[in-house]
Amino acid sequence: MNRFLNARETIVTEAIDGLLSGSSGRHLARLDGYPHIKVVIRKDWDRSKVAVVSGGGAGHEPAHAGFVGRGMLAGAVSGEVFASPSVDAVLACILSVTGDAGCLLIVKNYTGDRLNFGLAAEKAKQLGCQVEMIIVSDDIAIPAAAKPRGIAGTLFVHKIAGHLAEAGSDLRTVKEAAQDAAGAIRSLGVSLSACTIPGQKMAGRLGEGEAELGLGIHGEPGAAVIEARSVKHIVDLMADQLSAGLGSGETRLGLLVNNLGSVTPMEMGVIVNEVLHSRLGQQIELVFGPAPLMTSLDMNGFSLSLIELNDARRQALLSPVEATAWLPGRRLEPKTILPLPKAMAASVFQGSASKKTAAVVRGICDVLIQKEPELNALDAKVGDGDTGTTFATAARSVMDRLTAAALPLAHPDQLCLAIGELLGKTTGGSSGVLLSIFFTAAGTEMKRSRSLRGAFGKGIAALQHYGGAHLGDRTMLDALVPAIDALEQGSLHAAAAAAQRGADATASMTKAHAGRSSYVTAANLKGVTDPGATAVALAFLAAAAAQLDVGETT
């Protein structure tokens, strides 16, 4: 079982009932007739208004039932996964929501949907209903396609038609505005993987570093396989194709950024940022999303939809709705960046020279940067796999200051304070913060007492107080404490040896009392050295080697 389902045969009906039972379904109802009739309608629908109806195969959630509500759809019809709903299901929906004002069907350009919705419309007309149907074909993936597909841009049509219907416009007005809007929409999708249809294995069409550009929403292959070098590269390709058929550069645009299923929110943020910095950015006025709006099950991809704006569309797209899956659009404005509080201003440290100290600092930074993959791999066994990156990030920030001759190398107290402040600003993760605490506390005490022993003691005490860990808890302290003890009593080489012994000892500790390793079983900890302690040992070994290279008395 690699998907959360009971049976492929019941997944759609169970999902609809789950929607109705959850908070998103408080204004919704379904028609009887499961499993053949899967129709969601508004509980509060006023049949004196034009009913806007849409639908299609399941697997695109929250489309289409998620867009049933005041200001959008009066009803939605679902088929099985990626299969058009039956004629009877569409007809049942039409008859349930259509009054004297009539009904508009909004249908994506797929043969099954056109035929089934079309026949249902004819049957409804035979029964005395006014029914009109428009086809949405917003996908531009294949320029020469005789019948371009309907994808996420269809949601713009739902919103515009729903707004006018809610306002009391007649069927002709609603249809003409919807048809006009459908002709002003261009969409394009891209994916790094196919989707997984319930009960089937995912198709492995793509190789490493490849993406499909121009794909539908039913798991079909894309129009082209492209190199997935970066988000910028992909978005630039999409922007070139999308902009080709737009009006002049003065045309204002609405942008809908749709998650096709499994792209993380962090990645979607990067995508939006790139789109707004692309050649399209200067024309975009309204942004909708990013969000999973018309998905393709778990597809690892996204689509961009653009609509040319005019006053009527702008008003319709920004009007309020009760359909819970629709995200209100926002007008694109410059990012608001506020100044930091004055107390956050960085301390000014005057750079000074010390050949010996520079060599030690450089040696430590070099080894932590070099060992980033190794430390990440070690951390992946007992944590979240980022220890190497945390220490390497810290090392790179210090190295940048060293290269710029901006570190007070000749003054140990100032050097500790400078490194502590730098790590606090540039290094994330618990290890980065703990190192910042250590250097800040040590620098503060060294400035006060001029005592190396007292300074490092204060640093250790601060680590224990704020971090909550102690010697033997399987953390970086298991290497740092014995190293500092040895340094106070002897040489840097003795400290390095003590740090290595301390790090090695963590491999036999089968219970961690702090950090992410505290959630890991003894079996997984056994024989694995703590990554933080390992990093500390590497740093001391590098420092000792660097000091030897420049000479003990330099």
C-alpha positions in Angstrom: 0.0 0.0 0.0 1.7 3.2 -1.2 -1.4 5.3 -1.2 -4.0 6.0 1.5 -7.0 4.2 0.1 -9.4 1.4 0.9 -10.1 0.3 -2.6 -9.7 1.8 -6.0 -13.4 1.3 -6.7 -14.6 3.4 -3.8 -11.9 6.1 -3.5 -13.9 8.8 -5.4 -17.1 8.4 -3.5 -15.3 8.2 -0.2 -13.3 11.3 -1.0 -16.5 13.2 -1.8 -18.1 12.2 1.4 -15.0 13.2 3.2 -15.2 16.7 1.6 -18.8 17.0 2.7 -18.1 16.0 6.2 -15.1 18.3 6.6 -15.2 22.1 7.2 -14.9 22.8 3.5 -18.3 21.0 2.8 -20.5 23.0 5.2 -22.4 24.7 2.4 -22.5 21.6 0.1 -24.6 18.6 -0.5 -24.5 15.6 -2.8 -27.2 13.9 -4.9 -28.2 10.4 -4.2 -27.3 7.7 -6.7 -23.8 6.6 -5.6 -21.7 5.2 -7.1 -22.9 6.1 -10.6 -24.0 9.6 -9.9 -21.4 11.7 -8.1 -22.7 15.3 -8.0 -22.0 18.0 -5.5 -24.3 21.1 -5.4 -24.9 24.1 -3.2 -27.3 23.7 -0.3 -28.4 27.3 -0.6 -28.7 27.5 -4.4 -31.2 30.0 -5.7 -32.7 28.5 -8.8 -33.9 31.9 -10.0 -30.3 32.6 -11.1 -28.2 31.1 -13.9 -26.7 27.9 -12.7 -23.0 27.5 -13.6 -22.0 23.8 -13.7 -18.7 22.1 -14.5 -16.9 18.8 -13.8 -14.9 16.0 -15.3 -12.9 13.1 -14.1 -11.8 12.8 -10.5 -8.1 13.1 -9.6 -7.9 16.9 -10.0 -9.0 17.8 -6.5 -10.0 20.3 -5.3 -11.4 20.7 -8.8 -14.2 20.6 -9.3 -16.3 20.1 -6.1 -14.0 22.5 -4.2 -15.2 25.4 -6.4 -18.9 24.9 -5.7 -20.1 27.8 -3.7 -21.5 31.3 -3.7 -19.8 33.3 -6.5 -18.6 30.3 -8.5 -20.3 26.9 -9.4 -23.8 25.9 -8.5 -22.8 22.3 -9.0 -20.0 19.9 -10.1 -20.1 16.5 -11.6 -17.4 13.9 -11.0 -16.5 10.8 -12.9 -14.0 8.1 -11.8 -10.3 8.9 -11.8 -9.5 10.6 -15.1 -12.7 9.4 -16.6 -15.6 11.6 -17.8 -18.8 11.5 -15.7 -21.7 9.7 -17.2 -24.5 11.4 -19.1 -27.0 10.5 -16.4 -24.8 12.2 -13.7 -24.4 15.4 -15.7 -28.2 15.4 -16.4 -29.0 14.9 -12.7 -26.8 17.9 -11.9 -28.4 20.1 -14.5 -32.0 19.2 -13.4 -31.1 19.8 -9.7 -29.8 23.3 -10.1 -31.5 24.7 -13.2 -34.5 27.0 -13.0 -36.1 29.4 -15.4 -32.9 31.4 -15.7 -31.1 28.5 -17.3 -27.8 26.7 -17.0 -24.3 27.2 -18.4 -22.0 24.2 -18.7 -18.3 24.9 -18.6 -16.5 21.9 -20.2 -12.8 21.3 -20.7 -11.8 20.3 -24.2 -11.7 16.5 -23.9 -13.7 14.3 -26.2 -15.4 12.3 -23.3 -16.4 15.5 -21.5 -17.7 17.2 -24.7 -19.8 14.2 -25.6 -21.2 13.4 -22.2 -21.9 17.0 -21.2 -23.3 17.7 -24.7 -25.7 14.8 -24.7 -26.9 15.7 -21.2 -27.5 19.2 -22.3 -29.6 18.0 -25.2 -31.6 15.8 -22.9 -32.1 18.7 -20.5 -33.3 20.9 -23.4 -35.8 18.2 -24.3 -37.1 18.4 -20.8 -37.6 22.2 -21.1 -34.4 23.5 -19.6 -32.4 26.4 -21.1 -28.9 25.0 -21.3 -25.8 26.5 -23.0 -22.3 25.0 -23.1 -18.9 26.5 -23.7 -15.6 24.7 -24.3 -12.3 25.8 -22.6 -9.1 24.9 -24.5 -6.4 27.0 -22.7 -3.5 24.6 -23.1 -0.9 26.0 -25.6 1.5 23.0 -25.3 1.0 21.9 -28.9 0.5 25.0 -31.1 -0.8 23.0 -34.1 -3.3 21.0 -32.0 -6.7 20.8 -33.6 -8.4 20.6 -30.2 -6.2 22.1 -27.4 -6.8 20.7 -24.0 -8.6 22.5 -21.1 -6.5 22.7 -18.0 -6.2 25.0 -14.9 -7.1 28.2 -16.8 -10.7 26.8 -16.8 -10.9 28.1 -13.2 -10.8 31.7 -14.4 -13.9 30.9 -16.5 -15.6 29.4 -13.5 -14.9 32.5 -11.5 -16.0 35.0 -14.1 -19.2 33.1 -15.0 -20.0 32.5 -11.3 -19.6 36.2 -10.5 -22.0 37.2 -13.2 -24.5 34.5 -12.3 -24.5 35.5 -8.7 -25.1 39.1 -9.6 -28.2 38.1 -11.5 -27.1 38.4 -15.1 -29.0 36.5 -17.7 -27.8 33.3 -19.5 -26.8 35.1 -22.6 -24.6 37.6 -20.7 -23.0 34.9 -18.6 -22.3 32.7 -21.6 -20.8 35.5 -23.7 -18.5 36.7 -20.9 -17.4 33.1 -20.2 -16.7 32.4 -23.8 -14.9 35.7 -24.2 -12.7 34.9 -21.2 -12.0 31.4 -22.4 -10.5 32.9 -25.5 -8.2 35.2 -23.5 -6.5 32.5 -21.4 -3.2 30.7 -22.1 -1.9 27.9 -19.9 1.2 25.7 -19.8 2.3 22.9 -17.5 5.6 21.3 -16.6 6.4 18.2 -14.5 9.4 16.3 -13.1 7.4 13.1 -12.9 4.2 11.4 -14.0 1.4 10.9 -11.5 0.5 7.7 -9.7 -3.0 6.4 -10.6 -4.6 4.5 -7.7 -3.8 0.8 -8.2 -1.1 1.4 -10.7 2.6 2.0 -10.6 4.0 5.4 -11.6 5.3 5.6 -15.2 9.0 6.1 -15.3 9.3 8.2 -18.4 11.9 10.7 -17.4 15.6 10.4 -16.7 17.6 12.2 -14.1 17.6 16.0 -14.7 14.7 15.8 -17.2 11.2 17.4 -17.2 8.2 17.2 -19.4 7.0 20.6 -20.7 3.5 21.0 -22.0 1.4 18.2 -20.4 -2.2 17.6 -19.7 -3.7 16.7 -16.3 -4.4 13.0 -17.0 -0.9 11.5 -16.8 -0.3 11.7 -20.5 3.2 12.4 -21.8 4.3 16.0 -22.3 4.8 17.7 -25.6 8.5 17.9 -25.1 11.2 16.6 -22.7 13.5 19.4 -21.5 16.6 19.7 -19.4 15.6 20.7 -15.8 18.6 22.8 -15.0 16.9 25.2 -12.7 13.6 26.8 -11.9 14.7 29.9 -13.8 15.5 27.9 -16.9 12.1 26.2 -16.8 10.1 29.3 -16.1 11.9 31.2 -18.9 11.0 28.5 -21.4 7.4 28.6 -20.3 7.3 32.5 -20.3 8.6 32.5 -23.9 5.8 30.2 -25.0 3.1 31.9 -23.0 4.0 35.4 -24.1 4.1 34.5 -27.8 0.3 34.8 -28.3 -0.4 37.6 -25.9 -1.3 41.1 -26.9 1.1 44.0 -26.7 3.4 44.5 -23.7 0.8 46.9 -22.4 -1.7 44.1 -21.8 -2.3 43.6 -18.1 -2.5 40.0 -17.0 -3.9 37.8 -14.2 -1.6 34.9 -13.2 -2.8 31.6 -11.7 0.0 29.4 -10.3 -1.3 25.9 -9.9 0.4 23.0 -8.0 -0.2 19.8 -9.9 -0.1 17.8 -6.8 3.2 17.3 -4.9 5.4 20.3 -5.2 6.3 21.6 -1.8 5.2 25.1 -0.6 8.8 26.2 -0.5 9.3 25.2 -4.2 6.1 26.9 -5.2 7.4 30.1 -3.6 10.5 29.9 -5.7 8.4 29.3 -8.8 6.3 32.4 -8.2 9.3 34.5 -7.6 10.8 33.4 -10.9 7.6 34.0 -12.9 7.4 37.5 -11.5 11.0 38.2 -12.5 10.5 36.7 -16.0 9.6 38.6 -19.1 6.0 38.3 -18.1 6.5 40.0 -14.7 6.0 43.6 -15.9 2.5 42.7 -17.3 1.2 40.7 -14.3 -1.3 42.7 -12.2 -3.2 40.0 -10.3 -1.8 36.8 -8.8 -3.9 33.8 -7.8 -2.1 31.1 -5.7 0.3 29.3 -5.6 -1.9 26.5 -4.5 -3.1 23.0 -5.6 -6.2 24.1 -7.6 -6.5 21.7 -10.5 -4.1 18.8 -9.7 -3.2 15.6 -11.4 -3.2 13.4 -8.4 0.4 13.4 -7.0 2.2 14.9 -10.1 5.4 16.7 -9.2 4.7 19.7 -11.4 3.0 23.0 -11.8 1.1 25.0 -14.4 0.9 28.7 -15.2 -2.3 30.2 -16.5 -2.6 33.8 -17.8 -5.7 35.8 -18.6 -5.8 39.1 -20.3 -7.5 41.6 -18.0 -10.1 44.2 -18.7 -12.3 46.1 -16.2 -15.1 43.5 -16.3 -12.8 40.5 -15.8 -10.8 42.3 -13.1 -14.0 43.0 -11.1 -15.2 39.4 -11.6 -12.0 37.8 -10.6 -11.6 39.9 -7.4 -15.2 39.5 -6.2 -15.7 37.5 -3.0 -16.7 33.8 -3.1 -17.7 31.1 -0.6 -16.0 28.3 -2.6 -13.3 27.3 -0.1 -10.8 26.0 -2.7 -10.6 29.4 -4.5 -7.8 31.6 -3.2 -8.6 35.3 -3.5 -6.4 37.1 -5.9 -4.1 39.9 -4.9 -2.9 42.9 -6.7 0.8 42.7 -7.4 2.6 45.4 -5.5 6.3 45.9 -4.6 7.5 43.8 -1.7 7.4 45.6 1.6 10.8 45.5 3.3 11.0 47.2 6.7 14.3 48.2 8.3 15.7 46.2 11.1 15.4 47.6 14.6 18.3 50.0 15.4 19.4 47.7 18.2 20.0 45.0 15.6 22.8 47.0 13.9 25.9 44.9 13.5 28.8 45.7 15.7 31.8 47.1 13.9 34.9 45.0 14.3 38.2 46.4 13.1 40.2 43.9 11.1 43.7 43.1 12.4 46.4 40.6 11.3 47.9 37.5 12.9 49.5 34.9 10.6 49.1 32.1 13.2 45.4 32.8 13.9 44.6 33.3 10.2 46.1 29.9 9.4 44.1 28.2 12.2 40.8 29.9 11.1 41.5 29.0 7.4 42.3 25.4 8.3 39.1 25.0 10.2 37.0 26.5 7.5 38.6 24.5 4.7 38.0 21.2 6.4 34.4 21.9 7.4 33.6 23.0 3.8 35.3 19.9 2.4 33.6 17.5 4.8 30.1 18.9 4.2 28.8 15.8 2.2 30.4 13.4 4.7 28.8 15.1 7.7 25.4 15.4 6.0 25.5 11.6 5.3 26.4 10.9 8.9 23.6 13.1 10.2 21.1 11.5 7.8 21.6 8.2 9.8 20.5 9.8 13.1 19.0 13.2 12.3 17.8 15.3 9.4 20.9 15.3 7.3 21.9 18.9 7.5 24.8 19.0 10.0 27.4 19.2 7.2 25.6 22.1 5.5 25.2 24.0 8.8 28.9 23.8 9.6 29.9 24.5 6.0 27.7 27.5 5.9 29.3 28.8 9.1 32.7 28.2 7.6 32.0 30.0 4.4 30.7 33.1 6.2 33.8 33.2 8.3 36.1 32.6 5.3 34.5 35.5 3.4 35.4 37.8 6.3 38.8 36.3 6.5 39.4 36.9 2.8 38.2 40.5 3.2 40.6 41.1 6.1 37.6 42.0 8.2 38.3 39.7 11.2 40.1 41.1 14.4 42.7 38.2 14.3 45.1 39.9 16.7 42.5 40.3 19.5 41.0 37.0 20.7 38.1 38.5 22.6 37.0 40.6 19.6 37.5 37.6 17.3 35.2 35.4 19.4 32.6 38.2 19.5 32.9 38.8 15.7 32.5 35.1 14.9 29.6 34.7 17.3 27.7 37.6 15.7 28.5 36.4 12.2 27.2 32.9 12.9 24.1 34.2 14.5 23.2 36.1 11.4 24.3 33.6 8.7 24.0 30.1 10.1 20.7 28.3 10.7 20.1 25.0 12.5 20.7 24.2 16.2 24.4 23.6 15.7 24.9 27.1 14.1 23.0 28.8 17.0 24.9 26.8 19.6 28.3 27.8 18.1 27.2 31.4 18.1 26.2 31.2 21.8 29.6 29.6 22.6 31.7 32.2 20.8 29.6 35.1 22.1 29.7 34.0 25.7 33.4 33.2 25.4 34.2 36.6 23.8 32.2 38.5 26.4 34.0 36.8 29.3 37.5 37.1 27.6 36.9 40.8 27.2 36.0 41.1 30.9 38.6 38.8 32.5 41.3 38.4 29.8 41.3 34.7 30.8 41.3 32.1 28.1 40.3 29.4 30.6 37.5 31.5 32.1 36.3 32.5 28.6 36.0 28.9 27.3 34.4 27.8 30.5 31.7 30.5 30.1 31.2 29.4 26.6 30.6 25.7 27.6 28.3 26.8 30.5 26.2 28.9 28.1 25.9 26.0 25.7 24.7 23.7 28.5 22.3 26.3 29.9 20.6 27.3 26.6 21.0 24.0 24.7 20.0 21.8 27.7 22.7 19.2 26.9 25.6 18.0 29.0 28.7 15.8 28.6 27.5 12.2 27.8 24.3 13.3 26.1 25.7 12.4 22.6 26.1 15.9 21.2 28.9 18.2 20.1 29.7 18.8 23.8 31.1 15.3 24.0 34.0 16.4 21.8 34.1 20.1 22.8 34.3 19.7 26.6 37.3 17.3 26.6 39.0 19.4 23.9 38.6 22.6 26.0 39.8 20.8 29.1 42.9 19.6 27.2 43.5 23.0 25.7 43.5 24.7 29.1 46.0 22.1 30.4 48.2 21.6 27.4 48.5 22.3 23.6 46.2 22.5 20.7 47.4 19.1 19.6 46.3 17.6 22.9 42.9 19.3 22.5 42.5 17.8 19.0 43.3 14.3 20.4 40.8 14.8 23.2 38.1 16.0 20.8 38.6 12.9 18.6 38.4 10.6 21.6 35.2 12.3 22.7 33.7 12.1 19.2 34.6 8.4 18.9 33.0 7.6 22.2 29.6 8.8 21.0 29.5 5.8 18.7 28.9 3.5 21.7 26.2 5.8 23.2 22.9 4.2 22.4 20.8 6.9 24.0 20.8 10.6 23.1 19.3 13.1 25.5 19.3 16.1 23.3 18.9 17.0 19.6 17.1 15.1 16.9 19.1 11.9 17.8 17.0 11.8 21.0 14.1 10.6 18.9 16.1 7.8 17.2 16.2 4.2 18.5 19.3 2.6 20.1 19.7 0.3 17.2 20.0 3.2 14.8 22.5 5.0 17.0 24.8 2.1 17.7 28.1 2.4 15.9 27.4 5.9 14.5 29.4 8.8 15.8 27.4 12.0 16.6 27.8 14.3 13.6 28.1 17.5 15.7 30.9 15.9 17.8 32.6 14.7 14.6 32.5 18.2 13.2 34.1 19.6 16.4 36.8 17.0 16.2 37.5 17.8 12.6 37.8 21.4 13.5 40.3 20.9 16.3 42.4 18.5 14.1 42.5 21.1 11.4 43.4 23.8 13.8 46.3 21.7 15.2 47.6 20.9 11.7 47.4 24.6 10.7 49.3 25.7 13.8 52.0 23.1 13.1 52.3 24.4 9.5 53.0 28.0 10.5 55.1 27.0 13.5 54.2 26.9 17.2 56.0 30.2 18.0 54.8 32.2 15.0 
